[in-house]
């Protein structure tokens, strides 16, 4: 089962995204639109995309198309993105995306949360990346 979650920390000016499961081109585009349509998104300075539990099934061509899609719809080109990966396929796809992004905004790939935090210059914890639902009784 595929899922996409995001949350915004206004005080840190950061958006956190998390993908899980098999992610195809259409799902990826719809996920980007959720970010872009959030009125708080344009105020964010930092973004973290967690792909550690995802299996991207996009082709090289679809990666390029997804970047073109992002350029068309993203109203925040000053945001600095750190993507965290651990799988070879997701790393390769993120690298293709990174090559496209280098001309337009900051986007780098990391295998550790520490590397992503250092690149962004802000403290990020595993708890920040968590999307667990806690029920209060």
C-alpha positions in Angstrom: 0.0 0.0 0.0 1.3 3.4 -1.0 1.1 6.4 1.3 2.3 10.0 1.4 2.3 12.2 4.5 3.6 15.6 5.2 3.6 18.1 8.0 4.8 21.6 8.5 6.6 23.0 11.5 5.9 26.8 11.2 8.4 27.7 13.9 11.3 25.9 12.1 10.0 26.9 8.6 10.3 23.2 7.5 8.1 20.8 5.7 8.6 17.1 6.3 7.4 14.5 3.7 7.3 10.8 4.0 6.6 8.2 1.3 6.0 4.5 1.9 5.2 1.6 -0.4 5.3 1.5 -4.2 5.2 5.0 -5.6 4.4 5.5 -9.3 4.4 8.6 -11.4 0.8 9.7 -10.9 1.0 9.1 -7.1 4.2 11.2 -7.0 2.6 14.1 -8.9 -0.5 14.1 -6.7 1.7 14.1 -3.6 3.6 17.1 -4.9 0.3 19.0 -5.5 -0.7 18.4 -1.8 2.4 20.3 -0.7 2.1 23.0 -3.3 -1.5 23.7 -2.5 -0.9 24.1 1.2 -1.0 27.8 1.9 1.8 27.5 4.5 4.2 25.8 1.9 5.3 29.1 0.4 6.6 30.3 3.7 8.9 27.2 4.2 12.7 27.6 4.0 13.5 23.9 4.4 12.2 20.6 3.3 13.0 17.0 4.1 11.7 14.1 2.0 12.0 10.7 3.6 12.2 7.9 1.0 13.6 5.2 3.3 10.3 3.2 3.3 9.5 3.8 -0.4 9.9 1.8 -3.5 9.8 4.3 -6.4 8.7 2.7 -9.7 9.2 5.8 -11.9 11.2 5.5 -15.1 14.1 7.9 -15.9 11.7 9.7 -18.3 9.0 10.0 -15.6 11.6 11.5 -13.1 12.4 14.2 -15.7 8.6 14.8 -16.2 8.0 15.0 -12.5 10.7 17.7 -12.2 9.1 19.7 -15.0 5.7 19.2 -13.3 7.3 20.6 -10.0 8.7 23.6 -11.8 5.3 24.4 -13.3 3.4 24.2 -10.0 6.0 25.0 -7.2 5.6 28.6 -5.9 8.5 28.3 -3.5 11.7 28.1 -5.4 13.8 29.3 -2.4 13.2 26.2 -0.4 16.2 24.0 0.4 15.5 20.3 0.2 17.2 17.3 1.7 16.1 13.8 0.6 16.9 10.8 2.8 17.2 7.5 1.0 18.6 4.0 1.7 17.7 1.9 -1.3 19.7 1.9 -4.5 16.7 2.5 -6.8 15.4 5.5 -4.7 19.0 6.9 -4.5 19.4 6.6 -8.3 16.1 8.3 -8.9 16.8 11.0 -6.4 20.2 11.6 -8.1 18.4 12.1 -11.5 16.1 14.6 -9.8 19.0 16.3 -8.1 20.7 16.8 -11.5 17.6 18.6 -12.7 17.2 20.7 -9.5 20.7 22.0 -9.3 19.9 24.8 -11.7 16.8 25.9 -9.8 17.1 25.4 -6.1 19.0 23.5 -3.4 18.3 19.8 -3.4 20.7 17.2 -2.1 20.5 13.5 -1.2 21.6 11.9 2.0 21.8 8.4 3.5 21.6 9.7 7.1 19.4 12.1 9.0 22.6 13.7 10.4 23.8 14.5 6.9 20.4 16.0 6.0 20.4 18.1 9.2 23.9 19.4 8.5 23.1 20.4 5.0 20.0 22.3 6.0 21.7 23.8 9.0 18.9 22.8 11.4 18.3 20.0 13.9 16.1 17.3 12.7 15.2 14.2 14.7 13.6 10.8 13.9 10.7 12.1 16.0 10.3 15.0 13.5 10.0 12.4 10.7 7.5 10.3 12.5 3.9 10.2 11.4 2.5 7.9 14.1 -1.0 8.5 15.2 -1.4 8.7 18.9 -4.9 8.2 20.3 -5.7 10.1 23.5 -8.2 8.4 25.8 
